[in-house]
Amino acid sequence: MPEALPAPVFAEAVVDESVVAANAAEHPAIIIDLPRGKRLSVFAAASPALVTAALKSLR
């Protein structure tokens, strides 16, 4: 029997509308702060497959 999936966990998100990037390629579209001071940055130029793989790996 397959292992049951854990219940969904939601993280707090902050949208700062006062900051406008001059060049979207220079600034991440998504920043995910991880434990122990680690950070994952996802840029708009990333392929959907790469973004999907990165987010799935965080589960």
Buried (B, 14 or more C-beta within 10 A) or exposed (E): EEEEEEEEEEEEEEEEEEEEEEEEEEBBEBEBEEEEEEEBEBBEEBEEEEBEEBEEEEE
